[in-house]
């Protein structure tokens, strides 16, 4: 559920202490004078925005080839059985597609399909584990 936020909750001001930020945005039911609140681990000051940058040009970041990118974009993917008990793997359509792309594996081929996926990922399959 989306809730309205105050503008002061949206800005992280450089050099502001963690306690100051925490106390400003606490829900009304949490009392900062409670001893349990005092026991929470503290971090130092929030560094200015520039500390998050490195030698690379911030505006010229290449999302397709930079080695620091560890997760590329991924379409939402669903796996389910249809009314004929076939396995369906379906992905959310992109802006330039008219419908969701999908493929169907018949019930009798599901184990072979999953065994091959396990082989490709080097994961023991159910059939190999039973041998």
C-alpha positions as CSV (number, residue, x, y, z in Angstrom):
1,X,0.0,0.0,0.0
2,X,1.3,3.4,-0.9
3,X,1.3,6.0,1.9
4,X,1.9,9.7,1.7
5,X,5.3,10.8,2.9
6,X,6.6,14.1,4.1
7,X,9.2,15.8,1.9
8,X,11.7,15.6,4.7
9,X,11.5,11.8,4.6
10,X,12.7,11.8,1.0
11,X,15.9,13.6,1.4
12,X,19.1,12.2,2.9
13,X,21.2,15.1,4.0
14,X,24.9,14.7,4.0
15,X,26.6,14.6,7.4
16,X,23.4,13.8,9.2
17,X,23.6,11.3,12.0
18,X,21.8,8.0,11.9
19,X,19.9,8.9,15.1
20,X,18.7,12.1,13.7
21,X,17.3,10.4,10.6
22,X,15.8,7.5,12.6
23,X,14.0,9.8,15.1
24,X,12.6,12.0,12.4
25,X,11.0,9.1,10.6
26,X,9.9,6.9,13.4
27,X,6.3,5.6,13.4
28,X,4.3,7.1,16.2
29,X,4.2,3.9,18.3
30,X,8.0,3.7,18.7
31,X,9.5,5.6,21.6
32,X,13.2,6.7,21.0
33,X,13.6,6.9,24.8
34,X,12.9,3.1,25.2
35,X,16.1,1.2,26.3
36,X,15.7,-1.3,23.4
37,X,15.9,1.6,20.9
38,X,19.1,2.8,22.6
39,X,20.6,-0.7,22.1
40,X,20.3,-0.7,18.3
41,X,23.7,-0.7,16.6
42,X,24.9,2.8,15.5
43,X,26.5,3.7,12.2
44,X,28.6,6.7,11.7
45,X,27.7,9.7,9.6
46,X,26.1,9.4,6.2
47,X,28.7,10.3,3.6
48,X,28.0,12.8,0.9
49,X,26.7,11.6,-2.4
50,X,30.1,11.8,-4.0
51,X,31.5,9.0,-1.8
52,X,29.2,6.6,-3.6
53,X,31.0,7.4,-6.9
54,X,34.3,6.0,-8.1
55,X,36.6,7.0,-10.9
56,X,34.2,6.1,-13.7
57,X,32.0,8.8,-15.2
58,X,28.7,8.7,-13.3
59,X,26.6,9.8,-16.3
60,X,28.3,7.5,-18.8
61,X,27.7,4.2,-16.9
62,X,27.3,1.3,-19.3
63,X,24.6,-1.0,-17.9
64,X,25.2,-3.6,-20.7
65,X,28.9,-4.1,-20.3
66,X,30.2,-2.8,-17.0
67,X,31.7,-5.6,-14.9
68,X,30.1,-4.3,-11.7
69,X,26.6,-5.1,-13.0
70,X,25.7,-8.4,-11.4
71,X,22.1,-8.7,-12.3
72,X,20.7,-7.8,-15.7
73,X,17.1,-6.9,-16.3
74,X,14.8,-9.9,-16.2
75,X,11.2,-10.2,-17.4
76,X,8.7,-11.4,-14.9
77,X,8.3,-15.1,-15.5
78,X,5.5,-17.5,-14.5
79,X,5.5,-21.3,-14.4
80,X,2.2,-23.1,-14.2
81,X,0.1,-26.0,-15.6
82,X,-2.6,-25.3,-18.1
83,X,-6.0,-27.1,-18.3
84,X,-4.4,-30.0,-20.2
85,X,-1.8,-30.4,-17.4
86,X,1.0,-29.2,-19.6
87,X,3.8,-27.1,-18.1
88,X,3.7,-23.5,-19.3
89,X,6.6,-21.1,-18.9
90,X,5.3,-17.6,-19.7
91,X,7.1,-14.2,-19.6
92,X,5.6,-10.7,-19.4
93,X,5.4,-9.0,-22.7
94,X,7.6,-6.0,-23.5
95,X,6.3,-2.7,-24.9
96,X,6.8,-3.9,-28.5
97,X,5.1,-7.3,-28.2
98,X,1.4,-7.9,-28.6
99,X,1.2,-10.9,-26.2
100,X,3.2,-12.7,-23.6
101,X,5.8,-15.0,-25.0
102,X,5.5,-18.6,-23.7
103,X,6.3,-22.2,-24.3
104,X,4.5,-25.4,-23.4
105,X,6.0,-28.8,-22.4
106,X,3.6,-31.7,-22.5
107,X,3.1,-33.6,-19.3
108,X,4.9,-36.7,-20.6
109,X,8.0,-34.6,-21.4
110,X,8.3,-32.6,-18.2
111,X,10.7,-34.9,-16.4
112,X,13.0,-35.0,-19.5
113,X,12.9,-31.2,-19.8
114,X,13.6,-30.7,-16.1
115,X,16.4,-33.3,-16.1
116,X,18.1,-31.4,-18.9
117,X,17.8,-28.1,-17.1
118,X,19.4,-29.8,-14.0
119,X,22.2,-31.1,-16.3
120,X,22.8,-27.6,-17.7
121,X,22.9,-26.0,-14.2
122,X,25.0,-28.9,-12.8
123,X,22.3,-29.7,-10.2
124,X,21.5,-33.3,-9.3
125,X,18.2,-34.3,-10.8
126,X,15.6,-36.5,-9.2
127,X,16.3,-39.3,-11.6
128,X,20.1,-39.2,-11.1
129,X,19.7,-39.0,-7.3
130,X,17.4,-42.1,-7.3
131,X,20.1,-44.3,-9.1
